[in-house]
């Protein structure tokens, strides 16, 4: 009975969580007459792609999509490189101030992003980086870096240090041992952190509105999505299609990486 209750609870949570996403995509595929019908249908009776075509043809879609992809990919890549080096130094090396550094990373991760809006605006204004994708990339890098360091630190700590020591005994240097032994085992951790970093930067909305003021061609998709209903009025089909297009890259990335994220990192690496 306990197992049955847990399974029923899990199914109920899944339905409550997934239903808004399903309704968004279902509405995007419905013709306007089905959306405005007095009796709603739970699936499209006459599926159509006209709302997606209207969303793609909207002003600025491809420009904003290109900006979002460029800024998010650059921020996540930089964060992975820096966080990998920082996590390795914290986990494998012994140096003065290591505890204070880890404490500072945790403090930065717990700090609310909203508290940084005004300081970031002042920094961008004083350095002439307002309306700059470079500044936006730096902010997203700053946002994703603490979480990336903390997560990779946990993955690195789970890899037995004996593997590196064996490589060092066999003649590898510190860099070669890390590249040939640790880095391949760290692949699930890199995928997990890149996934969450991508979702965080992709969905960010507040900093774009603060840092990109005049240059509309340098804004990202969240801003485009927020103004989409102003363009189409009460066209809920086009609005839901725009939301679906915005959510699609993160969904595809998650479906591609979700099997690899949970894989065991050191399964079979140590015999005996």
LUMKEPA-270950 format. One record per atom (N, C-alpha, C): residue in one letter; x, z, y. Coordinates in Angstrom, 2 decimals. Layout:
% LUMKEPA-270950
A/X/Z/Y
...
***
This chain:
% LUMKEPA-270950
X/0.83/0.00/-1.22
X/0.00/0.00/0.00
X/0.86/0.00/1.27
X/1.97/0.75/1.21
X/2.86/0.79/2.39
X/3.45/-0.59/2.65
X/3.88/-1.25/1.59
X/4.46/-2.60/1.76
X/3.41/-3.58/2.27
X/2.17/-3.45/1.77
X/1.10/-4.33/2.22
X/0.82/-4.11/3.71
X/0.83/-2.85/4.14
X/0.58/-2.54/5.55
X/1.68/-3.10/6.43
X/2.93/-2.99/5.97
X/4.04/-3.53/6.76
X/3.96/-5.05/6.87
X/3.61/-5.71/5.77
X/3.48/-7.16/5.80
X/2.34/-7.59/6.72
X/1.22/-6.88/6.66
X/0.09/-7.20/7.54
X/0.46/-7.01/9.00
X/1.21/-5.95/9.29
X/1.65/-5.71/10.66
X/2.58/-6.82/11.13
X/3.49/-7.24/10.26
X/4.42/-8.31/10.62
X/3.66/-9.62/10.90
X/2.67/-9.93/10.07
X/1.88/-11.15/10.29
X/1.11/-11.06/11.60
X/0.55/-9.89/11.91
X/-0.20/-9.72/13.16
X/0.72/-9.89/14.37
X/1.91/-9.31/14.31
X/2.86/-9.45/15.41
X/3.28/-10.91/15.57
X/3.48/-11.60/14.44
X/3.87/-13.02/14.49
X/2.77/-13.85/15.16
X/1.52/-13.61/14.79
X/0.41/-14.38/15.36
X/0.30/-14.13/16.85
X/0.37/-12.87/17.26
X/0.26/-12.54/18.68
X/1.41/-13.15/19.47
X/2.59/-13.20/18.88
X/3.76/-13.72/19.57
X/3.75/-15.24/19.67
X/3.35/-15.89/18.58
X/3.46/-17.34/18.52
X/2.25/-18.06/19.10
X/1.11/-17.37/19.22
X/-0.10/-18.07/19.66
X/0.02/-18.65/21.08
X/0.57/-17.93/22.08
X/0.71/-18.56/23.40
X/1.56/-19.83/23.38
X/2.61/-19.84/22.56
X/3.45/-21.03/22.47
X/2.68/-22.17/21.83
X/1.94/-21.85/20.76
X/1.12/-22.88/20.12
X/0.08/-23.42/21.09
X/-0.56/-22.55/21.85
X/-1.61/-22.99/22.78
X/-1.02/-23.87/23.88
X/0.20/-23.56/24.30
X/0.85/-24.38/25.31
X/1.05/-25.81/24.80
X/1.61/-25.96/23.60
X/1.84/-27.30/23.06
X/0.52/-27.98/22.69
X/-0.45/-27.22/22.18
X/-1.73/-27.83/21.84
X/-2.43/-28.36/23.08
X/-2.38/-27.61/24.18
X/-2.99/-28.07/25.42
X/-2.28/-29.30/25.96
X/-0.96/-29.35/25.79
X/-0.20/-30.51/26.28
X/-0.61/-31.79/25.56
X/-1.04/-31.69/24.30
X/-1.42/-32.88/23.54
X/-2.90/-33.22/23.67
X/-3.69/-32.37/24.31
X/-5.13/-32.63/24.43
X/-5.42/-33.55/25.61
X/-6.40/-34.43/25.47
X/-6.86/-35.19/26.65
X/-7.51/-34.24/27.66
X/-7.62/-34.68/28.88
X/-8.16/-33.83/29.94
X/-9.58/-33.39/29.63
X/-10.39/-34.27/29.04
X/-11.78/-33.91/28.74
X/-11.87/-32.79/27.71
X/-10.92/-32.73/26.77
X/-10.92/-31.63/25.79
X/-10.46/-30.34/26.43
X/-9.52/-30.42/27.36
X/-9.04/-29.21/28.03
X/-10.15/-28.59/28.87
X/-10.95/-29.42/29.52
X/-12.01/-28.94/30.41
X/-13.34/-28.74/29.71
X/-13.38/-28.93/28.40
X/-14.63/-28.75/27.66
X/-15.07/-27.29/27.67
X/-16.39/-27.07/27.65
X/-16.91/-25.70/27.67
X/-16.53/-24.94/26.40
X/-16.50/-25.63/25.27
X/-16.11/-25.00/24.00
X/-14.70/-25.46/23.65
X/-13.72/-24.59/23.77
X/-12.33/-25.01/23.51
X/-12.09/-25.25/22.03
X/-11.23/-26.19/21.73
X/-10.82/-26.45/20.36
X/-9.42/-25.90/20.14
X/-9.16/-25.41/18.94
X/-7.89/-24.77/18.66
X/-6.79/-25.78/18.31
X/-7.13/-27.05/18.20
X/-6.12/-28.09/17.98
X/-6.63/-29.38/18.64
X/-5.74/-30.27/18.99
X/-6.15/-31.51/19.66
X/-6.97/-32.38/18.73
X/-8.18/-32.72/19.15
X/-9.03/-33.61/18.36
X/-8.62/-35.06/18.52
X/-8.16/-35.41/19.71
X/-7.68/-36.77/19.99
X/-6.32/-36.66/20.69
X/-5.26/-36.46/19.94
X/-3.94/-36.21/20.55
X/-3.51/-37.36/21.47
X/-2.84/-37.00/22.54
X/-2.36/-37.98/23.51
X/-1.01/-37.55/24.06
X/-0.24/-38.50/24.50
X/1.06/-38.23/25.11
X/1.05/-38.49/26.62
X/-0.13/-38.68/27.19
X/-0.21/-39.02/28.60
X/0.30/-37.89/29.50
X/0.09/-36.65/29.08
X/0.57/-35.54/29.90
X/2.09/-35.45/29.90
X/2.72/-35.72/28.77
X/4.18/-35.73/28.72
X/4.74/-36.88/29.55
X/4.07/-38.02/29.52
X/4.52/-39.14/30.34
X/4.41/-38.80/31.82
X/3.33/-38.11/32.21
X/3.18/-37.70/33.61
X/4.25/-36.70/34.02
X/4.60/-35.80/33.10
X/5.63/-34.81/33.42
X/6.99/-35.47/33.59
X/7.33/-36.40/32.69
X/8.62/-37.08/32.77
X/8.72/-37.93/34.03
X/7.59/-38.51/34.45
X/7.60/-39.34/35.66
X/7.55/-38.54/36.94
X/7.39/-37.21/36.85
X/7.31/-36.38/38.06
X/8.62/-36.43/38.83
X/8.52/-36.28/40.14
X/9.70/-36.34/41.00
X/10.71/-35.26/40.63
X/11.94/-35.67/40.43
X/13.03/-34.72/40.23
X/13.25/-34.25/38.81
X/12.45/-34.72/37.84
X/12.59/-34.17/36.48
X/13.97/-34.42/35.92
X/14.43/-35.66/35.94
X/15.72/-35.98/35.33
X/16.87/-35.36/36.11
X/16.75/-35.30/37.42
X/17.81/-34.66/38.22
X/17.90/-33.18/37.91
X/16.76/-32.50/37.87
X/16.75/-31.07/37.59
X/17.19/-30.78/36.15
X/16.80/-31.66/35.22
X/17.22/-31.47/33.83
X/18.73/-31.62/33.70
X/19.30/-32.62/34.38
X/20.75/-32.79/34.35
X/21.46/-31.59/34.94
X/20.95/-31.08/36.06
X/21.56/-29.89/36.67
X/21.49/-28.68/35.74
X/20.35/-28.47/35.12
X/20.20/-27.33/34.21
X/21.17/-27.42/33.04
X/21.26/-28.59/32.43
X/22.15/-28.75/31.29
X/23.61/-28.56/31.68
X/24.01/-29.12/32.81
X/25.41/-29.01/33.24
X/25.77/-27.58/33.58
X/24.94/-26.92/34.36
X/25.24/-25.55/34.78
X/25.22/-24.60/33.59
X/24.20/-24.72/32.74
X/24.09/-23.82/31.59
X/25.22/-24.02/30.60
X/25.54/-25.27/30.27
X/26.62/-25.54/29.30
X/27.96/-25.06/29.83
X/28.25/-25.29/31.10
X/29.52/-24.86/31.67
X/29.62/-23.34/31.68
X/28.56/-22.66/32.09
X/28.58/-21.20/32.15
X/28.77/-20.59/30.77
X/28.05/-21.11/29.77
X/28.16/-20.57/28.41
X/29.55/-20.84/27.83
X/30.10/-22.03/28.07
X/31.43/-22.36/27.55
X/32.50/-21.46/28.16
X/32.48/-21.28/29.48
X/33.45/-20.40/30.13
X/33.30/-18.96/29.65
X/32.05/-18.51/29.50
X/31.82/-17.14/29.05
X/32.33/-16.93/27.63
X/32.17/-17.94/26.75
X/32.67/-17.81/25.38
X/34.18/-17.71/25.35
X/34.87/-18.53/26.14
X/36.33/-18.51/26.14
X/36.85/-17.17/26.66
X/36.37/-16.74/27.80
X/36.84/-15.48/28.39
X/36.45/-14.29/27.52
X/35.21/-14.29/27.02
X/34.75/-13.17/26.21
X/35.50/-13.08/24.89
X/35.86/-14.23/24.31
X/36.61/-14.22/23.06
X/37.97/-13.56/23.25
X/38.66/-13.90/24.33
X/39.96/-13.28/24.60
X/39.80/-11.79/24.90
X/38.79/-11.44/25.69
X/38.57/-10.03/26.05
X/38.19/-9.21/24.82
X/37.31/-9.75/23.98
X/36.90/-9.02/22.78
X/38.07/-8.84/21.82
X/38.91/-9.85/21.70
X/40.09/-9.72/20.83
X/41.04/-8.64/21.36
X/41.25/-8.62/22.67
X/42.14/-7.61/23.26
X/41.59/-6.21/23.07
X/40.27/-6.05/23.20
X/39.66/-4.73/23.06
X/39.66/-4.27/21.61
X/39.44/-5.20/20.68
X/39.27/-4.83/19.27
X/40.59/-4.69/18.54
X/41.55/-5.58/18.81
X/42.76/-5.62/18.00
X/43.98/-4.99/18.68
X/43.99/-4.90/19.99
X/45.16/-4.42/20.70
X/44.92/-3.01/21.24
X/46.02/-2.32/21.48
X/45.96/-0.97/22.06
X/46.68/-1.00/23.40
X/45.96/-0.69/24.47
X/46.54/-0.74/25.81
X/45.84/0.28/26.70
X/46.54/0.69/27.71
X/46.03/1.72/28.62
X/44.85/1.15/29.43
X/43.79/1.92/29.50
X/42.60/1.51/30.24
X/41.59/0.77/29.41
X/41.81/0.69/28.09
X/40.88/-0.05/27.23
X/39.49/0.57/27.24
X/39.43/1.90/27.16
X/38.13/2.57/27.18
X/37.38/2.37/28.49
X/38.11/2.43/29.60
X/37.48/2.21/30.90
X/36.97/0.78/31.03
X/37.72/-0.16/30.47
X/37.29/-1.57/30.51
X/35.99/-1.76/29.73
X/35.92/-1.18/28.53
X/34.70/-1.30/27.72
X/33.53/-0.64/28.43
X/33.77/0.52/29.05
X/32.71/1.20/29.78
X/32.22/0.35/30.95
X/33.16/-0.31/31.64
X/32.78/-1.18/32.75
X/31.96/-2.37/32.29
X/32.29/-2.91/31.12
X/31.52/-4.04/30.58
X/30.09/-3.60/30.26
X/29.95/-2.44/29.64
X/28.61/-1.92/29.33
X/27.83/-1.66/30.61
X/28.48/-1.13/31.63
X/27.80/-0.87/32.90
X/27.35/-2.17/33.55
X/28.20/-3.20/33.48
X/27.81/-4.50/34.05
X/26.64/-5.11/33.29
X/26.59/-4.89/31.98
X/25.49/-5.44/31.19
X/24.18/-4.73/31.51
X/24.23/-3.43/31.80
X/23.02/-2.68/32.06
X/22.53/-2.82/33.50
X/23.37/-3.32/34.40
X/22.97/-3.45/35.80
X/21.86/-4.49/35.94
X/20.81/-4.20/36.70
X/19.74/-5.19/36.89
X/20.21/-6.36/37.72
X/19.88/-7.57/37.29
X/20.31/-8.77/38.00
X/19.75/-8.82/39.41
X/18.53/-8.29/39.59
X/17.91/-8.36/40.91
X/18.73/-7.64/41.97
X/19.46/-6.60/41.55
X/20.28/-5.86/42.51
X/21.46/-6.68/43.02
X/21.78/-7.78/42.33
X/22.92/-8.62/42.72
X/22.52/-9.81/43.56
X/21.24/-9.98/43.83
X/20.79/-11.15/44.58
X/21.38/-11.18/45.99
X/21.26/-10.06/46.70
X/21.76/-10.01/48.08
X/23.29/-10.12/48.12
X/24.05/-9.36/47.31
X/25.51/-9.54/47.33
X/25.95/-10.96/47.00
X/25.31/-11.58/46.02
X/25.68/-12.95/45.67
X/25.36/-13.93/46.80
X/24.25/-13.71/47.48
X/23.92/-14.58/48.61
X/24.96/-14.43/49.72
X/25.38/-13.20/50.00
X/26.38/-12.97/51.05
X/27.71/-13.62/50.68
X/28.11/-13.47/49.41
X/29.36/-14.09/48.95
X/29.28/-15.61/49.08
X/28.18/-16.19/48.64
X/28.03/-17.65/48.72
X/28.00/-18.12/50.17
X/27.34/-17.35/51.03
X/27.28/-17.75/52.44
X/28.65/-17.68/53.10
X/29.40/-16.62/52.84
X/30.70/-16.43/53.49
X/31.75/-17.39/52.96
X/31.55/-17.91/51.77
X/32.52/-18.84/51.18
X/32.04/-20.29/51.23
X/30.96/-20.55/51.95
X/30.40/-21.90/52.08
X/30.04/-22.51/50.73
X/29.49/-21.68/49.84
X/29.10/-22.15/48.52
X/27.59/-22.15/48.31
X/26.83/-21.97/49.38
X/25.39/-22.13/49.26
X/25.07/-23.59/48.93
X/24.00/-23.78/48.20
X/23.61/-25.13/47.77
X/24.70/-25.80/46.95
X/25.37/-25.01/46.12
X/26.48/-25.52/45.31
X/26.23/-25.20/43.85
X/26.35/-26.21/42.99
X/26.22/-25.98/41.56
X/27.39/-25.16/41.01
X/28.54/-25.24/41.67
X/29.69/-24.45/41.23
X/29.40/-22.96/41.38
X/28.78/-22.56/42.50
X/28.43/-21.16/42.70
X/27.38/-20.73/41.68
X/26.41/-21.59/41.41
X/25.38/-21.26/40.43
X/25.98/-21.11/39.04
X/26.95/-21.97/38.70
X/27.64/-21.84/37.42
X/28.39/-20.52/37.33
X/29.06/-20.13/38.43
X/29.78/-18.86/38.43
X/28.85/-17.67/38.27
X/27.69/-17.74/38.87
X/26.72/-16.64/38.73
X/26.21/-16.55/37.29
X/25.89/-17.68/36.69
X/25.43/-17.66/35.30
X/26.54/-17.19/34.36
X/27.76/-17.58/34.66
X/28.91/-17.07/33.91
X/29.00/-15.55/34.02
X/28.81/-15.03/35.21
X/28.86/-13.58/35.42
X/27.73/-12.87/34.68
X/26.55/-13.50/34.63
X/25.40/-12.88/33.98
X/25.59/-12.82/32.47
X/26.10/-13.89/31.88
X/26.21/-13.96/30.42
X/27.48/-13.33/29.88
X/28.49/-13.11/30.71
X/29.78/-12.62/30.22
X/29.71/-11.23/29.60
X/29.11/-10.21/30.23
X/29.12/-8.87/29.60
X/28.46/-8.85/28.23
X/27.30/-9.49/28.09
X/26.64/-9.53/26.79
X/27.51/-10.25/25.76
X/28.17/-11.32/26.18
X/29.01/-12.08/25.25
X/30.18/-11.24/24.78
X/30.81/-10.49/25.69
X/31.93/-9.64/25.30
X/31.48/-8.58/24.31
X/30.37/-7.91/24.61
X/29.88/-6.83/23.73
X/29.53/-7.38/22.35
X/28.86/-8.53/22.30
X/28.46/-9.10/21.01
X/29.67/-9.55/20.20
X/30.59/-10.28/20.83
X/31.78/-10.73/20.09
X/32.66/-9.57/19.67
X/32.67/-8.52/20.45
X/33.43/-7.33/20.06
X/32.90/-6.75/18.75
X/31.57/-6.73/18.59
X/31.00/-6.25/17.34
X/31.32/-7.15/16.17
X/31.27/-8.46/16.38
X/31.61/-9.39/15.30
X/33.08/-9.29/14.91
X/33.96/-9.17/15.91
X/35.38/-9.05/15.61
X/35.70/-7.75/14.87
X/35.02/-6.67/15.26
X/35.26/-5.40/14.59
X/34.86/-5.44/13.12
X/33.91/-6.33/12.77
X/33.45/-6.43/11.39
X/34.40/-7.24/10.51
X/35.33/-7.95/11.11
X/36.30/-8.73/10.34
X/37.47/-7.82/9.97
X/37.78/-7.68/8.70
X/38.87/-6.77/8.30
X/40.19/-7.15/8.94
X/40.86/-6.17/9.50
X/42.17/-6.42/10.11
X/43.20/-6.79/9.06
X/42.94/-6.44/7.77
X/43.89/-6.77/6.71
X/44.08/-8.27/6.55
X/43.06/-9.05/6.90
X/43.20/-10.50/6.81
X/44.26/-11.01/7.77
X/44.24/-10.51/9.00
X/45.26/-10.89/9.97
X/46.63/-10.39/9.54
X/46.69/-9.17/9.04
X/47.97/-8.61/8.62
X/48.57/-9.42/7.48
X/47.72/-9.89/6.57
X/48.22/-10.73/5.47
X/48.77/-12.05/6.02
X/48.10/-12.62/6.99
X/48.60/-13.86/7.59
X/49.91/-13.63/8.32
X/50.05/-12.48/8.99
X/51.31/-12.17/9.68
X/52.45/-12.00/8.68
X/52.15/-11.37/7.55
X/53.17/-11.20/6.52
X/53.60/-12.55/5.95
X/52.65/-13.49/5.86
X/52.96/-14.81/5.31
X/53.69/-15.70/6.30
X/53.95/-15.21/7.50
X/54.75/-15.97/8.45
X/54.01/-16.49/9.66
X/52.71/-16.26/9.75
X/51.96/-16.71/10.93
X/52.24/-15.80/12.12
X/52.23/-16.35/13.31
X/52.27/-15.54/14.51
X/50.89/-15.00/14.83
X/50.82/-14.20/15.90
X/49.54/-13.62/16.28
X/48.52/-14.71/16.62
X/48.93/-15.72/17.38
X/48.00/-16.78/17.76
X/47.59/-17.62/16.55
X/48.57/-17.93/15.68
X/48.25/-18.74/14.50
X/47.34/-17.98/13.54
X/47.56/-16.69/13.37
X/46.70/-15.88/12.50
X/45.27/-15.84/13.03
X/45.15/-15.73/14.35
X/43.81/-15.71/14.94
X/43.13/-17.06/14.76
X/43.87/-18.15/14.98
X/43.27/-19.48/14.92
X/42.89/-19.85/13.49
X/43.71/-19.49/12.50
X/43.50/-19.95/11.14
X/42.65/-18.99/10.30
X/42.64/-17.71/10.65
X/41.96/-16.72/9.82
X/40.72/-16.16/10.52
X/40.91/-15.64/11.73
X/39.82/-14.93/12.40
X/38.79/-15.90/12.98
X/39.27/-16.94/13.63
X/38.35/-17.84/14.33
X/37.32/-18.48/13.40
X/37.70/-18.99/12.20
X/36.67/-19.54/11.31
X/35.63/-18.51/10.88
X/36.06/-17.26/10.66
X/35.12/-16.22/10.27
X/34.23/-15.78/11.43
X/34.64/-16.10/12.64
X/33.90/-15.69/13.83
X/32.82/-16.70/14.22
X/32.69/-17.79/13.48
X/31.74/-18.84/13.84
X/30.31/-18.33/14.00
X/29.76/-17.49/13.08
X/28.40/-16.98/13.30
X/28.26/-16.19/14.60
X/29.29/-15.42/14.94
X/29.23/-14.67/16.19
X/29.24/-15.57/17.40
X/30.05/-16.61/17.37
X/30.09/-17.56/18.48
X/28.75/-18.28/18.63
X/28.13/-18.62/17.52
X/26.84/-19.29/17.59
X/25.76/-18.37/18.14
X/25.77/-17.10/17.70
X/24.77/-16.16/18.17
X/24.90/-15.93/19.67
X/26.12/-15.70/20.13
X/26.31/-15.44/21.56
X/26.03/-16.68/22.40
X/26.42/-17.85/21.91
X/26.12/-19.07/22.67
X/24.63/-19.31/22.75
X/23.89/-18.98/21.69
X/22.44/-19.16/21.70
X/21.79/-18.27/22.75
X/22.11/-16.98/22.72
X/21.49/-16.05/23.67
X/21.98/-16.32/25.10
X/23.24/-16.70/25.24
X/23.74/-17.05/26.56
X/23.04/-18.28/27.11
X/22.81/-19.27/26.26
X/22.11/-20.48/26.69
X/20.70/-20.16/27.14
X/19.99/-19.35/26.36
X/18.61/-19.00/26.71
X/18.57/-18.23/28.03
X/19.52/-17.31/28.22
X/19.55/-16.52/29.45
X/19.78/-17.41/30.67
X/20.79/-18.28/30.61
X/21.09/-19.13/31.76
X/20.03/-20.21/31.95
X/19.49/-20.74/30.87
X/18.50/-21.81/30.97
X/17.22/-21.32/31.64
X/16.83/-20.08/31.37
X/15.57/-19.55/31.90
X/15.72/-18.88/33.27
X/16.92/-18.76/33.79
X/17.13/-18.01/35.03
X/16.44/-18.70/36.20
X/15.76/-17.91/37.02
X/14.95/-18.46/38.10
X/15.30/-17.89/39.47
X/15.61/-16.59/39.53
X/15.75/-15.93/40.83
X/16.96/-16.44/41.61
X/18.13/-16.55/40.96
X/19.35/-16.93/41.67
X/19.27/-18.37/42.19
X/18.55/-19.24/41.48
X/18.42/-20.61/41.96
X/17.70/-20.63/43.30
X/16.64/-19.86/43.43
X/15.89/-19.83/44.68
X/16.69/-19.22/45.82
X/17.62/-18.31/45.50
X/18.40/-17.63/46.54
X/19.60/-18.46/46.96
X/20.27/-19.11/45.99
X/21.53/-19.80/46.27
X/21.36/-21.28/46.59
X/20.30/-21.89/46.10
X/20.04/-23.31/46.38
X/18.84/-23.36/47.32
X/19.12/-23.52/48.61
X/18.07/-23.41/49.62
X/17.64/-24.78/50.14
X/18.59/-25.57/50.60
X/18.26/-26.84/51.25
X/18.43/-28.04/50.32
X/19.42/-27.99/49.46
X/19.72/-29.15/48.59
X/18.77/-29.16/47.40
X/17.64/-29.81/47.57
X/16.64/-29.85/46.50
X/17.14/-30.60/45.27
X/18.07/-31.53/45.47
X/18.58/-32.29/44.33
X/19.55/-31.49/43.48
X/19.84/-30.24/43.85
X/20.73/-29.39/43.07
X/20.01/-28.21/42.43
X/18.70/-28.26/42.44
X/17.93/-27.21/41.79
X/17.81/-27.49/40.29
X/17.31/-26.50/39.57
X/17.23/-26.61/38.12
X/15.77/-26.64/37.66
X/15.58/-26.79/36.36
X/14.23/-26.97/35.83
X/13.29/-25.79/36.06
X/13.72/-24.53/36.03
X/12.76/-23.46/36.32
X/12.10/-23.59/37.69
X/12.84/-24.04/38.69
X/12.25/-24.25/40.01
X/11.28/-25.42/39.97
X/11.67/-26.48/39.28
X/10.77/-27.63/39.13
X/9.48/-27.23/38.45
X/9.60/-26.38/37.42
X/8.41/-25.95/36.69
X/7.52/-25.06/37.54
X/8.12/-24.24/38.40
X/7.32/-23.34/39.24
X/6.49/-24.10/40.26
X/6.96/-25.25/40.70
X/6.23/-26.04/41.70
X/5.41/-27.14/41.05
X/5.38/-27.20/39.72
X/4.73/-28.30/39.04
X/3.22/-28.30/39.27
X/2.63/-27.14/39.29
X/1.19/-27.08/39.47
X/0.79/-27.48/40.89
X/1.68/-27.28/41.85
X/1.39/-27.73/43.20
X/1.29/-29.26/43.26
X/2.06/-29.92/42.40
X/2.06/-31.38/42.38
X/0.79/-31.90/41.70
X/0.41/-31.29/40.59
X/-0.70/-31.80/39.80
X/-2.01/-31.06/40.01
X/-2.05/-30.07/40.88
X/-3.29/-29.35/41.13
X/-3.76/-28.62/39.89
X/-4.94/-28.99/39.40
X/-5.52/-28.33/38.24
X/-5.30/-29.13/36.96
X/-4.32/-29.97/36.94
X/-4.02/-30.76/35.74
X/-3.24/-29.89/34.77
X/-3.97/-29.08/33.99
X/-3.32/-28.14/33.08
X/-2.60/-28.85/31.95
X/-3.05/-30.03/31.58
X/-2.36/-30.76/30.53
X/-0.94/-31.12/30.93
X/-0.78/-31.65/32.16
X/0.55/-31.99/32.63
X/1.39/-30.74/32.84
X/0.77/-29.65/33.30
X/1.51/-28.40/33.48
X/2.03/-27.87/32.15
X/1.19/-27.88/31.12
X/1.63/-27.40/29.81
X/2.66/-28.34/29.19
X/2.54/-29.63/29.46
X/3.55/-30.58/28.97
X/4.89/-30.31/29.63
X/4.87/-30.02/30.92
X/6.11/-29.69/31.62
X/6.73/-28.41/31.05
X/5.89/-27.40/30.78
X/6.40/-26.16/30.19
X/6.96/-26.41/28.80
X/6.31/-27.29/28.03
X/6.83/-27.61/26.70
X/8.16/-28.33/26.76
X/8.31/-29.26/27.69
X/9.60/-29.95/27.85
X/10.69/-28.98/28.27
X/10.33/-28.01/29.11
X/11.31/-27.02/29.54
X/11.75/-26.12/28.38
X/10.82/-25.77/27.51
X/11.14/-24.87/26.39
X/11.79/-25.60/25.23
X/11.68/-26.92/25.18
X/12.14/-27.68/24.01
X/13.63/-27.55/23.73
X/14.55/-27.67/24.73
X/15.99/-27.55/24.40
X/16.36/-26.22/23.76
X/15.85/-25.11/24.32
X/16.15/-23.80/23.74
X/15.56/-23.67/22.33
X/14.38/-24.23/22.12
X/13.76/-24.17/20.80
X/14.55/-24.97/19.77
X/14.97/-26.16/20.16
X/15.76/-26.99/19.25
X/17.10/-26.33/18.92
X/17.74/-25.76/19.94
X/19.01/-25.08/19.70
X/18.84/-23.89/18.76
X/17.76/-23.14/18.95
X/17.51/-21.99/18.08
X/17.26/-22.43/16.64
X/16.45/-23.47/16.45
X/16.17/-23.94/15.11
X/17.43/-24.48/14.43
X/18.33/-25.05/15.22
X/19.57/-25.59/14.66
X/20.54/-24.48/14.26
X/20.55/-23.37/15.02
X/21.55/-22.33/14.80
X/21.04/-21.13/14.04
X/19.72/-20.99/13.86
X/19.20/-19.72/13.35
X/19.68/-19.41/11.93
X/19.89/-20.44/11.10
X/20.39/-20.17/9.75
X/21.84/-19.73/9.77
X/22.61/-20.27/10.71
X/24.04/-19.96/10.75
X/24.31/-18.62/11.43
X/23.39/-18.21/12.32
X/23.62/-16.97/13.06
X/23.63/-15.78/12.12
X/22.73/-15.78/11.13
X/22.64/-14.64/10.24
X/23.56/-14.71/9.04
X/24.39/-15.70/8.97
X/25.28/-15.84/7.80
X/26.33/-14.73/7.78
X/26.71/-14.32/6.60
X/27.74/-13.31/6.48
X/29.09/-13.85/6.92
X/29.79/-13.07/7.72
X/31.03/-13.58/8.29
X/32.19/-13.51/7.30
X/32.24/-12.44/6.55
X/33.43/-12.25/5.70
X/33.05/-12.27/4.21
X/31.91/-12.86/3.88
X/31.51/-12.90/2.47
X/32.51/-13.70/1.67
X/33.11/-13.04/0.68
X/34.08/-13.71/-0.17
X/35.46/-13.83/0.41
X/35.70/-13.28/1.62
X/37.02/-13.42/2.22
X/38.03/-12.49/1.59
X/37.57/-11.32/1.13
X/38.46/-10.35/0.52
X/38.07/-10.19/-0.95
X/38.97/-10.42/-1.85
X/38.70/-10.29/-3.27
X/39.00/-8.89/-3.75
X/38.36/-8.55/-4.88
X/38.66/-7.26/-5.48
X/37.80/-6.19/-4.95
***
